Amino acid sequence: MKKATFFHAGCPVCIQAEKSVADALDPAAFEVEHVHLGEDKGRIGEAEGAGVKSVPALVIDGAPFHINFGASLEDVKG
């Protein structure tokens, strides 16, 4: 089973991406973790290390996929 991590900041763009993309992944093929970086700022470094530049982003097996644009990680760090 592949691991997918959906990083987001809770903004409207992120919520829509979560519904459209992350929740659409086949649960038989992907273990999906949802990480709200606005609430769990301690994981921003993990997101950066995975190559995430903005949220919403989905990291699958270590490869980042940026979805639309809600906020830069710099904005999330605030």
C-alpha positions as CSV (number, residue, x, y, z in Angstrom):
1,M,0.0,0.0,0.0
2,K,1.3,3.5,-0.9
3,K,1.5,6.2,1.7
4,A,0.0,9.6,0.8
5,T,0.2,12.7,3.0
6,F,-2.1,15.6,2.2
7,F,-0.7,18.8,3.6
8,H,-3.1,21.8,3.9
9,A,-3.8,24.9,5.9
10,G,-7.6,24.7,6.2
11,C,-8.3,27.5,3.6
12,P,-11.2,27.1,1.1
13,V,-8.8,26.0,-1.7
14,C,-7.3,23.4,0.6
15,I,-10.7,22.1,1.7
16,Q,-11.9,21.8,-2.0
17,A,-8.7,20.0,-2.9
18,E,-9.1,17.6,0.0
19,K,-12.6,16.7,-1.2
20,S,-11.7,16.5,-4.9
21,V,-8.3,14.9,-4.7
22,A,-7.1,13.4,-1.4
23,D,-10.5,11.9,-0.5
24,A,-10.8,10.4,-4.0
25,L,-7.7,8.2,-3.7
26,D,-8.6,4.5,-3.5
27,P,-8.3,3.5,0.2
28,A,-7.3,0.0,-1.0
29,A,-4.3,1.4,-2.7
30,F,-3.4,4.4,-0.5
31,E,-3.0,5.1,3.2
32,V,-3.8,8.8,3.3
33,E,-2.8,11.1,6.2
34,H,-4.3,14.6,6.4
35,V,-2.1,17.2,8.0
36,H,-3.5,20.6,8.8
37,L,-0.3,22.7,9.0
38,G,-2.1,25.7,10.5
39,E,-2.9,23.5,13.5
40,D,0.2,21.4,13.5
41,K,3.0,23.8,12.7
42,G,5.5,21.3,14.1
43,R,5.2,19.4,10.8
44,I,6.1,22.3,8.5
45,G,9.7,21.1,8.4
46,E,8.5,17.6,7.3
47,A,6.5,19.2,4.5
48,E,9.5,21.3,3.4
49,G,11.7,18.3,3.5
50,A,9.3,16.5,1.2
51,G,9.6,19.4,-1.3
52,V,6.3,21.1,-0.5
53,K,6.4,24.8,-1.5
54,S,2.7,25.6,-1.1
55,V,-0.5,24.1,0.1
56,P,-2.6,22.2,-0.7
57,A,-0.1,19.5,-1.6
58,L,-0.2,15.8,-1.8
59,V,3.0,13.8,-1.2
60,I,2.9,10.3,-2.5
61,D,5.8,8.0,-1.8
62,G,8.1,11.0,-1.2
63,A,7.1,12.9,-4.4
64,P,5.2,16.2,-3.9
65,F,2.3,17.2,-6.0
66,H,1.1,20.7,-5.7
67,I,-2.7,21.2,-6.2
68,N,-3.9,24.7,-7.1
69,F,-2.6,27.4,-4.7
70,G,-4.0,28.2,-1.3
71,A,-1.0,29.5,0.6
72,S,2.8,29.4,0.5
73,L,4.6,27.6,3.3
74,E,6.0,30.9,4.3
75,D,2.4,32.2,4.8
76,V,1.6,29.2,6.9
77,K,4.6,29.7,9.1
78,G,3.2,33.2,9.7
